């Protein structure tokens, strides 16, 4: 062991009586005093236990005669004379006769005593040799165990002052023994969380229950630049009779195990983040939503502040895109997320706004090179290259930015933008594992962002094409008041198939057309345009509605998107009637004053593009204030309700007091339509204004049918 210091005699310090239980009690040392003639004059209780004779039996007896075998008596007398005459001490092992007749080997220490009258005495101290050897062996083993143990060992007194430490603990703490011994744990270990350590020590002293494998983290003078972990155990030390002597402490350096556990935990966390990202990022084809989902994933697990910035050329361009190879880069911020309130958010670009970064900025270097920019320890010069301007740099410095990571968003070989990550409160710098995680998340998110970008472009193209083919403002027609609505699908890929038209015909007649091409996107919009143009051309021939659908059916069979539903109606204000034919389309609704709204009972027909099936025209009488409601299936169809229930809901919405047609359109869309529905909607309402001729007034049944040409 490196150093020792004796325990105090008792709780009150040196000189204070203590309860028996020390080493002398363990050895049971007997004391015997002889006069100059060799007679026993003093006899201790331990002597009675060791030799078997009581004080009454021993006092006054010649010690040699009482305790020594005959063959050893001369030697004992000689040794006694040597001690009494020369004053030298004698020690050794000698066979002694016990009262029971047995012989025992005892360890002796003999010395001469002189009283105040110059009278000589001999003091003999004796203990059982076997007991002494056992104690010596235990002490030697304990000493070697402490000094040679590879783990740190310490003994503290009841005041938590160091009494002993071994060389291993000296190395662990980085302090020699003399910097520990006699010092309180507060004084010796100010560099650790001593409050927790002392609390554990006092708990063990008070209860006697050991505390095992307590983790302590920190840095010591032995390695001040690195964090270490130790497994510390505390045991209370007691004398044989239960007196509390102090505390024993064992310390094992488990830094490598702690790091392995920490790394395994971090690996599990990274895998969990990646798994979460695969589920939560790219849930929609909305570009802004996808960017927000990416920012939500990386904060706070990976960064305190994150921004998702997309190159403006990516958002405005079509097809493939290229990042700038030199010069400034212009970004649009799509998402910013902070783990906690911080003024650093003010240094980020505002969502939706454009920001230009010159070639020297790190974010520009990230997108021009297509490689991450990794700054584990940010200095003042780095901040200037990270921030967009001097004001933003000052904000980031005050906020405490200390680590930075920018990862390009790359999909299909194109750099789309950058994932910008900052650490402010998290004290750990970004490391290689963080870089790997950030690249994996950026790669996954970039594909979703690129998908959203492509779908957005396709949706915009389909909408542009479709709206260019729809009538911008239907013309005013004799005898009709018309209102309409077109609403594209909520999903980007579902735009393109629905159309309507209001076509002037001869003799003040008006053709009303509503159609829905199966499919979506630009192909559906293109097919819609072709069918719409064909319907206009056929309308000029003033054909029967069934004949028009027959020709459209023939035209549809040669188109890519060849299946479509269609309603073609011709209103004649002079006759007060409407001729209607359906090609697989939902029936129109009729709203008439004084009656409940109803669906017209018309032959449904087959969709355009099926071919070979004739269509039927139905004549419907209409009267002033009657409303004819035409629509596509996107208004009423849902995934979770039967079509009959939805058609009933349409009629319920129409069963309201009469109001302007524009208000009726809005009411129907708000009530029946979810903005996120994945189908287009066309709604066309025509209200009758002119009275029919007198000879054509009210029949009981307002419908008659005729077949079109085969």
C-alpha positions in Angstrom: 0.0 0.0 0.0 1.2 3.5 -0.6 0.5 5.1 2.7 -1.4 4.5 5.9 -2.7 6.5 8.8 -4.1 4.9 12.0 -7.7 5.2 12.8 -8.6 7.4 15.7 -9.0 5.7 19.0 -12.7 6.4 19.0 -15.3 8.8 17.9 -13.9 11.6 20.0 -10.4 11.4 18.5 -7.0 10.5 20.1 -7.1 9.6 23.7 -10.8 8.9 23.7 -11.8 5.4 25.1 -13.1 3.0 22.5 -15.0 -0.2 22.6 -12.6 -3.2 22.6 -12.3 -4.9 19.3 -8.8 -4.1 17.9 -5.9 -6.2 16.9 -4.7 -6.9 20.5 -8.2 -8.3 21.3 -8.0 -10.5 18.3 -4.6 -11.9 19.4 -5.7 -12.3 23.0 -2.3 -11.2 24.3 -1.6 -12.4 27.8 0.5 -10.4 30.3 2.5 -12.0 33.2 4.8 -10.2 35.6 7.5 -12.0 37.6 9.6 -10.8 40.5 13.4 -11.2 40.6 13.0 -14.8 41.9 10.8 -15.8 39.1 7.5 -15.9 41.0 4.3 -14.7 39.5 3.2 -11.4 40.9 0.7 -10.2 38.2 -1.6 -12.3 36.1 -4.0 -11.0 33.4 -7.4 -12.4 32.5 -5.9 -13.3 29.1 -3.2 -15.3 30.9 -5.9 -17.3 32.6 -7.5 -18.0 29.2 -4.2 -18.8 27.5 -2.6 -21.0 30.3 -5.7 -22.4 32.0 -4.7 -21.2 35.5 -6.8 -18.7 37.5 -5.1 -15.8 39.2 -5.5 -17.5 42.6 -3.7 -20.6 41.2 -0.9 -18.7 39.5 0.0 -15.8 41.8 3.0 -16.6 44.0 4.0 -19.7 42.0 7.4 -20.1 40.3 6.6 -19.5 36.7 9.1 -22.1 35.5 7.7 -24.8 37.7 4.1 -24.0 36.8 4.3 -23.5 33.1 7.5 -25.3 31.7 8.1 -28.9 31.2 11.0 -30.4 33.2 13.3 -30.8 30.2 13.0 -27.1 29.3 13.4 -25.7 32.9 17.1 -25.1 32.8 16.9 -23.2 29.5 14.1 -21.1 30.8 16.0 -20.2 34.0 19.0 -19.2 31.8 16.9 -17.0 29.6 15.3 -15.4 32.6 18.6 -14.6 34.2 19.9 -13.1 30.9 16.9 -10.8 30.7 17.1 -9.7 34.4 20.9 -9.2 34.4 21.5 -7.7 31.0 18.2 -5.8 30.5 17.9 -7.1 27.0 14.5 -8.2 25.6 14.0 -11.7 24.4 11.4 -13.0 22.0 10.6 -16.2 20.4 8.5 -19.3 20.3 8.5 -21.6 23.3 6.5 -24.7 24.3 4.4 -24.2 27.4 2.5 -26.6 29.6 -1.2 -25.9 29.9 -3.2 -26.7 33.0 -4.9 -29.6 31.2 -1.4 -31.2 30.6 -1.2 -30.4 26.9 1.7 -28.5 25.3 1.1 -25.4 23.4 3.5 -23.2 21.3 3.3 -19.6 22.3 4.9 -16.5 20.9 6.7 -14.6 23.7 8.1 -11.1 24.3 10.1 -10.8 27.6 11.5 -7.6 29.0 12.9 -6.2 32.3 10.9 -3.7 34.3 12.2 -1.4 37.1 9.9 0.3 39.7 10.6 3.5 41.6 12.5 1.6 44.3 14.9 0.1 41.8 13.3 -3.3 42.2 13.5 -5.5 39.1 10.6 -7.4 37.5 10.2 -9.4 34.3 7.2 -8.7 31.9 6.2 -11.5 29.7 3.7 -11.0 26.8 2.4 -14.2 25.2 0.0 -15.2 22.5 -0.9 -18.4 20.7 1.5 -18.9 17.9 -1.2 -20.3 15.5 -3.4 -17.3 16.1 -0.5 -14.9 15.5 0.6 -16.7 12.3 -3.0 -16.5 11.0 -3.2 -12.7 11.7 0.3 -12.1 10.2 -0.7 -14.1 7.1 -4.0 -12.2 6.7 -2.3 -8.9 7.2 0.4 -9.8 4.6 -2.2 -11.0 2.2 -4.3 -7.9 2.7 -1.3 -5.6 2.3 -0.3 -7.3 -1.0 -3.9 -7.4 -2.2 -4.3 -3.7 -1.7 -0.9 -2.7 -3.1 -1.0 -5.1 -6.1 -4.7 -5.0 -7.0 -5.3 -3.6 -10.5 -8.5 -1.9 -9.3 -8.5 1.2 -7.2 -8.9 0.7 -3.5 -9.3 3.2 -0.7 -10.2 3.2 3.0 -11.8 6.3 4.6 -12.6 7.0 8.2 -16.0 7.8 9.5 -15.4 11.5 8.7 -14.8 10.5 5.1 -11.1 11.3 5.2 -8.7 9.1 3.3 -6.7 6.7 5.5 -5.3 4.5 2.7 -5.3 4.3 -1.1 -3.5 1.9 -3.3 -1.3 2.7 -6.4 -4.1 1.8 -8.8 -6.3 4.5 -7.3 -3.4 7.0 -7.5 -3.2 6.4 -11.2 -6.9 6.6 -11.7 -7.3 9.9 -9.8 -4.0 11.3 -11.1 -3.0 12.2 -7.6 -0.2 10.7 -5.3 -1.1 9.2 -2.0 0.0 12.2 0.1 -2.6 14.3 -1.8 -5.3 12.0 -0.5 -4.3 10.9 3.0 -5.9 12.9 5.8 -8.0 14.9 3.3 -11.8 14.9 3.0 -13.3 13.5 -0.2 -14.3 17.1 -1.1 -10.7 18.2 -0.8 -9.2 15.3 -2.7 -11.7 15.1 -5.6 -13.0 18.6 -6.4 -13.1 17.7 -10.1 -15.9 15.1 -9.7 -19.5 15.3 -8.7 -18.6 15.0 -5.0 -22.1 15.7 -3.8 -23.4 12.5 -5.2 -20.3 10.5 -4.1 -20.5 11.8 -0.5 -24.2 11.1 -0.3 -23.6 7.5 -1.3 -20.8 7.1 1.2 -22.8 8.5 4.1 -25.7 6.2 3.1 -23.5 3.2 3.4 -22.0 4.4 6.7 -25.5 4.9 8.2 -27.1 1.7 6.9 -24.3 -0.8 6.5 -25.8 -1.9 3.2 -23.2 -1.9 0.4 -23.8 0.1 -2.7 -22.4 -1.8 -5.7 -21.5 -0.8 -9.3 -22.4 2.9 -9.0 -21.5 4.8 -12.2 -19.4 7.9 -11.8 -18.6 10.0 -14.9 -16.0 12.8 -15.1 -12.5 13.9 -15.8 -9.5 13.6 -13.5 -6.0 15.1 -13.6 -4.8 11.7 -14.9 -6.6 12.5 -18.2 -8.1 16.0 -18.1 -9.1 16.1 -21.8 -11.3 13.0 -21.9 -14.4 11.8 -20.1 -14.0 8.6 -18.2 -16.5 6.3 -16.5 -15.9 4.3 -13.3 -17.8 1.6 -11.5 -17.6 2.4 -7.8 -18.7 0.2 -4.9 -18.9 1.2 -1.2 -18.6 -1.1 1.9 -18.8 -0.3 5.6 -15.8 -1.6 7.6 -16.6 -2.9 11.1 -14.5 -4.4 13.9 -15.3 -7.9 15.1 -17.6 -6.6 17.7 -19.5 -4.3 15.3 -17.7 -1.0 15.8 -17.9 1.1 12.6 -14.3 1.8 11.6 -14.9 3.5 8.3 -15.5 2.9 4.6 -13.9 0.8 1.9 -14.2 1.9 -1.7 -13.3 0.0 -4.9 -13.0 1.8 -8.2 -12.9 0.1 -11.6 -12.3 2.1 -14.8 -15.1 1.0 -17.2 -14.6 3.8 -19.8 -14.3 1.4 -22.7 -17.4 -0.5 -21.6 -19.3 2.8 -21.1 -18.2 4.0 -24.5 -19.3 0.7 -26.1 -22.7 0.9 -24.4 -23.1 4.6 -25.4 -22.1 3.8 -29.0 -24.5 0.9 -29.1 -27.3 3.1 -27.7 -26.5 5.8 -30.3 -26.5 3.2 -33.1 -29.9 2.1 -32.0 -31.1 5.7 -31.9 -29.7 6.3 -35.4 -31.4 3.2 -36.8 -34.6 4.3 -35.0 -34.4 7.7 -36.7 -33.8 6.2 -40.1 -36.8 3.8 -39.6 -38.9 6.7 -38.4 -37.8 8.8 -41.4 -38.8 6.0 -43.8 -42.4 6.2 -42.4 -42.8 9.9 -41.7 -40.9 11.6 -44.6 -42.6 11.7 -47.9 -46.1 10.9 -46.7 -47.5 13.2 -49.4 -46.5 14.7 -52.7 -46.6 18.1 -51.2 -43.1 19.7 -51.5 -43.4 22.0 -48.4 -44.9 19.2 -46.3 -42.0 16.8 -47.2 -39.5 19.4 -46.2 -41.2 20.0 -42.9 -41.3 16.3 -42.2 -37.5 16.1 -42.8 -36.9 19.0 -40.4 -39.1 17.3 -37.8 -37.1 14.1 -38.0 -33.6 15.7 -37.4 -34.6 18.0 -34.6 -33.8 17.4 -31.8 -32.1 14.0 -32.2 -29.5 15.3 -34.6 -29.5 19.1 -34.4 -30.7 22.0 -32.3 -31.6 24.0 -35.5 -32.3 22.6 -38.9 -33.3 24.2 -42.2 -34.3 22.6 -45.5 -33.4 24.9 -48.4 -34.1 24.1 -52.1 -32.3 25.7 -55.0 -34.6 28.2 -56.8 -33.7 26.7 -60.1 -35.0 23.4 -59.0 -38.4 24.9 -58.1 -38.8 27.0 -61.2 -37.2 24.6 -63.7 -38.6 21.5 -65.4 -37.1 18.2 -66.1 -33.5 17.7 -64.9 -31.8 20.5 -63.0 -28.2 21.4 -62.3 -26.7 23.1 -59.3 -24.5 26.2 -59.9 -20.8 25.2 -60.4 -19.6 28.7 -59.5 -20.8 32.0 -58.4 -23.7 32.6 -56.0 -26.6 30.2 -55.2 -30.2 31.2 -54.7 -32.2 29.1 -52.2 -35.8 29.1 -51.1 -36.3 28.0 -47.5 -39.0 25.4 -47.3 -38.7 24.5 -43.6 -37.0 25.7 -40.4 -37.2 23.8 -37.1 -35.7 24.6 -33.7 -35.5 22.2 -30.7 -36.0 25.1 -28.3 -36.7 28.9 -28.4 -33.5 30.6 -29.6 -32.6 33.8 -31.3 -30.6 31.6 -33.7 -33.9 31.1 -35.6 -33.7 34.7 -36.7 -30.5 33.9 -38.5 -32.2 31.3 -40.6 -33.9 32.3 -43.9 -37.6 32.9 -43.6 -39.7 30.0 -45.0 -40.9 30.8 -48.5 -38.4 33.6 -49.1 -35.4 33.6 -51.5 -31.9 34.1 -50.2 -28.7 34.4 -52.2 -25.4 33.1 -50.9 -22.1 34.0 -52.5 -19.5 31.4 -53.6 -17.6 31.7 -50.3 -20.5 30.6 -48.1 -20.4 27.0 -46.9 -23.9 26.2 -48.0 -23.0 27.3 -51.6 -19.9 25.1 -51.5 -22.1 22.2 -50.4 -24.4 22.4 -53.4 -21.7 23.3 -56.0 -19.5 20.4 -54.9 -22.3 18.0 -54.1 -20.4 17.0 -50.9 -21.2 17.6 -47.2 -19.6 20.5 -45.4 -18.5 19.3 -41.9 -17.3 21.8 -39.2 -17.1 20.0 -35.9 -15.7 23.0 -34.0 -17.0 26.4 -35.3 -14.7 29.4 -34.9 -15.4 33.1 -35.6 -14.2 32.8 -39.2 -16.4 29.8 -39.8 -19.5 31.7 -38.5 -18.9 34.3 -41.1 -19.0 31.6 -43.8 -22.1 29.9 -42.4 -24.3 33.0 -42.0 -26.0 34.9 -44.8 -24.6 38.2 -43.6 -22.8 39.9 -40.7 -26.0 40.4 -38.7 -26.9 36.7 -38.9 -23.3 35.8 -37.9 -23.6 38.0 -34.8 -26.9 36.3 -33.9 -25.4 32.8 -34.3 -22.3 33.7 -32.2 -24.5 35.1 -29.4 -26.7 32.0 -29.5 -23.7 29.7 -29.0 -23.3 28.0 -32.4 -20.4 25.6 -31.9 -20.8 22.8 -34.6 -22.2 22.8 -38.1 -23.1 20.3 -40.8 -24.5 20.8 -44.3 -25.5 17.9 -46.4 -26.6 18.1 -50.1 -30.0 16.8 -51.1 -29.2 14.7 -54.1 -31.7 12.6 -56.1 -31.3 10.9 -59.5 -27.9 12.6 -59.9 -29.3 16.1 -59.4 -28.5 18.4 -56.4 -31.8 19.8 -55.2 -30.8 21.8 -52.2 -29.2 21.4 -48.8 -30.1 20.1 -45.3 -28.5 22.6 -42.9 -27.8 21.5 -39.3 -26.5 23.4 -36.3 -25.8 22.5 -32.7 -26.2 25.2 -30.1 -27.3 23.7 -26.7 -26.2 20.2 -27.4 -22.6 20.3 -26.1 -21.3 17.5 -28.3 -19.9 18.4 -31.7 -21.0 16.6 -34.9 -19.0 13.5 -35.5 -18.5 11.0 -38.2 -21.5 9.0 -37.1 -23.7 12.1 -37.3 -22.5 12.7 -40.8 -23.4 9.2 -41.9 -26.9 9.6 -40.4 -27.4 13.0 -41.9 -26.4 11.8 -45.4 -28.7 8.8 -45.1 -31.7 11.0 -44.1 -30.9 13.5 -46.8 -30.7 10.9 -49.4 -34.0 9.4 -48.5 -35.7 12.8 -48.2 -34.2 14.0 -51.5 -36.0 11.3 -53.4 -39.3 12.2 -51.8 -38.6 15.9 -52.5 -37.8 15.1 -56.1 -40.9 13.1 -56.4 -43.0 15.9 -55.0 -41.2 18.3 -57.4 -42.0 16.2 -60.4 -45.6 15.7 -59.4 -45.9 19.4 -58.8 -44.6 20.1 -62.3 -47.0 17.5 -63.8 -49.9 18.8 -61.8 -49.2 22.4 -62.9 -48.9 21.3 -66.5 -52.1 19.3 -66.4 -53.9 22.1 -64.7 -52.6 24.6 -67.2 -53.6 22.4 -70.1 -57.0 21.5 -68.7 -57.9 25.1 -67.8 -56.8 26.3 -71.2 -59.3 23.9 -72.8 -62.2 24.7 -70.4 -64.4 27.7 -71.3 -63.1 30.7 -69.5 -66.5 32.3 -69.1 -69.5 30.5 -70.6 -71.5 32.9 -72.8 -75.0 34.2 -71.8 -77.6 32.0 -73.4 -81.3 32.8 -74.1 -83.5 31.3 -71.4 -80.6 30.1 -69.2 -78.7 31.4 -66.2 -75.5 29.4 -65.8 -73.0 29.0 -62.9 -70.1 26.6 -62.8 -67.1 25.4 -60.7 -64.0 23.4 -61.6 -61.9 22.1 -58.7 -58.7 20.0 -59.3 -57.8 17.0 -57.2 -55.9 17.4 -54.0 -53.3 14.8 -55.1 -50.9 16.0 -57.7 -51.1 12.9 -59.9 -54.9 13.0 -60.1 -55.4 16.2 -62.2 -56.5 16.1 -65.7 -59.7 14.3 -66.7 -62.8 16.4 -66.0 -64.3 19.0 -68.3 -67.5 21.0 -69.1 -68.7 23.2 -72.0 -71.6 25.5 -72.8 -72.0 25.6 -76.6 -74.3 28.0 -78.5 -76.5 26.3 -81.1 -78.9 27.5 -83.7 -82.4 28.8 -82.9 -81.3 30.0 -79.4 -80.6 26.4 -78.3 -77.7 25.6 -76.0 -75.6 22.4 -75.6 -74.5 21.6 -72.1 -71.6 19.1 -71.8 -70.0 17.5 -68.8 -67.4 14.7 -69.1 -64.8 12.8 -67.1 -61.9 11.0 -68.7 -60.6 8.0 -66.8 -57.0 8.4 -65.8 -55.0 11.4 -64.6 -52.3 13.8 -65.5 -51.3 15.2 -68.8 -52.5 12.2 -70.9 -56.0 12.5 -69.4 -56.0 16.3 -69.9 -55.0 15.8 -73.6 -57.7 13.2 -74.2 -60.2 15.6 -72.5 -59.1 18.3 -74.9 -59.6 16.1 -77.9 -63.1 15.0 -76.8 -64.1 18.5 -75.9 -63.1 19.8 -79.4 -64.8 16.9 -81.0 -68.0 17.6 -79.0 -67.9 21.3 -80.2 -67.5 20.3 -83.8 -70.4 17.8 -83.6 -72.5 20.4 -81.8 -72.4 22.7 -84.8 -74.1 19.9 -86.8 -77.2 20.2 -84.5 -77.3 16.5 -84.1 -79.4 14.6 -81.5 -77.5 14.1 -78.2 -77.5 10.3 -78.7 -75.9 10.8 -82.2 -73.3 13.1 -80.7 -72.3 10.5 -78.1 -72.2 7.9 -80.8 -69.6 9.9 -82.8 -67.6 10.7 -79.6 -67.6 7.0 -78.7 -66.1 6.2 -82.2 -63.5 8.9 -81.7 -62.6 7.8 -78.2 -61.6 4.3 -79.3 -58.5 5.7 -81.1 -57.3 7.7 -78.1 -54.7 6.7 -75.5 -57.0 7.4 -72.6 -59.9 5.8 -74.4 -62.6 5.5 -71.6 -64.6 8.5 -70.6 -68.1 9.2 -69.2 -70.1 12.1 -70.7 -73.5 13.9 -70.4 -74.7 15.8 -73.4 -77.8 17.9 -73.2 -79.5 20.4 -75.6 -81.9 23.0 -74.1 -84.5 24.6 -76.4 -86.0 27.7 -74.7 -88.8 27.9 -77.3 -90.0 24.4 -76.6 -89.2 24.5 -72.9 -87.5 21.1 -73.1 -84.1 19.6 -72.7 -82.9 16.5 -74.6 -80.3 14.6 -72.6 -78.2 11.5 -73.3 -75.7 9.8 -71.0 -72.6 7.8 -71.7 -71.9 6.0 -68.4 -72.3 9.3 -66.5 -74.1 10.0 -63.3 -77.7 11.4 -63.8 -78.3 15.1 -63.4 -80.4 16.4 -60.5 -83.5 18.5 -61.1 -84.5 21.1 -58.6 -88.1 22.4 -59.1 -90.0 24.9 -57.0 -92.6 23.2 -54.7 -91.0 19.8 -55.2 -88.2 17.8 -53.6 -85.0 17.7 -55.6 -84.7 14.5 -57.7 -82.3 12.6 -59.8 -83.6 12.3 -63.4 -84.4 8.7 -64.3 -82.3 8.4 -67.5 -80.7 5.4 -69.2 -77.1 5.4 -68.0 -75.5 4.1 -71.2 -72.0 2.8 -71.5 -68.8 5.0 -71.3 -67.3 6.4 -74.4 -64.6 4.2 -75.9 -66.4 0.9 -75.2 -67.9 0.9 -78.8 -70.8 -0.8 -80.5 -73.6 0.1 -77.9 -76.3 2.6 -78.9 -77.2 5.6 -76.7 -80.6 6.9 -75.8 -81.9 10.5 -75.8 -84.5 11.5 -73.1 -86.7 14.6 -73.4 -87.3 16.5 -70.2 -89.8 19.4 -69.8 -88.4 22.3 -67.9 -90.2 25.3 -66.4 -89.1 28.7 -65.2 -87.0 28.6 -62.0 -86.2 24.9 -62.6 -82.5 24.1 -62.0 -80.6 21.4 -63.8 -77.5 20.3 -61.8 -74.8 18.5 -63.8 -71.6 17.2 -62.1 -68.8 14.7 -62.3 -68.3 11.8 -59.9 -65.6 13.6 -57.9 -68.4 15.6 -56.2 -70.2 12.6 -54.7 -68.0 9.5 -54.8 -66.0 8.6 -51.6 -64.0 5.5 -50.6 -66.0 4.9 -47.4 -69.7 5.5 -48.4 -72.0 3.9 -51.0 -72.8 6.0 -54.1 -76.5 5.9 -53.3 -75.9 7.5 -49.9 -73.8 10.2 -51.5 -76.4 10.9 -54.1 -79.0 11.3 -51.4 -76.6 13.7 -49.7 -76.5 15.7 -52.9 -80.3 15.9 -53.0 -80.4 17.0 -49.3 -78.0 19.8 -50.1 -80.3 21.0 -52.9 -83.3 20.8 -50.7 -82.8 24.4 -49.4 -84.5 27.7 -50.0 -83.6 29.1 -53.4 -80.5 31.2 -53.5 -78.1 32.6 -56.2 -76.5 29.9 -58.3 -73.0 31.0 -57.3 -74.0 30.4 -53.6 -75.5 27.0 -54.5 -72.2 26.0 -56.2 -70.2 27.0 -53.1 -72.6 25.2 -50.8 -72.4 22.0 -52.7 -68.6 22.0 -52.8 -68.2 22.9 -49.2 -70.6 20.3 -48.0 -69.8 17.4 -50.3 -66.2 17.9 -51.2 -63.0 17.3 -49.2 -60.2 19.6 -50.5 -57.8 16.6 -50.3 -60.0 14.3 -52.4 -58.1 12.6 -55.1 -60.4 13.3 -58.0 -61.4 16.4 -60.1 -64.8 18.0 -59.8 -66.9 19.8 -62.4 -70.2 21.3 -61.3 -72.5 23.1 -63.8 -75.9 24.5 -62.8 -78.4 25.9 -65.3 -81.6 27.7 -64.2 -84.5 28.2 -66.6 -85.5 31.8 -67.2 -88.0 31.9 -70.1 -91.5 30.5 -70.0 -92.3 27.8 -72.5 -95.1 28.3 -75.1 -98.6 28.0 -73.7 -99.5 24.8 -75.6 -96.6 23.0 -73.8 -97.6 23.4 -70.3 -97.2 21.0 -67.5 -97.5 17.3 -68.2 -97.8 14.8 -65.3 -94.6 13.1 -66.4 -92.0 15.4 -67.9 -89.8 12.8 -69.7 -89.9 10.9 -73.0 -87.2 8.9 -74.7 -86.0 8.2 -78.2 -83.2 6.0 -79.4 -80.2 7.2 -81.3 -78.9 5.6 -84.4 -77.2 2.3 -84.0 
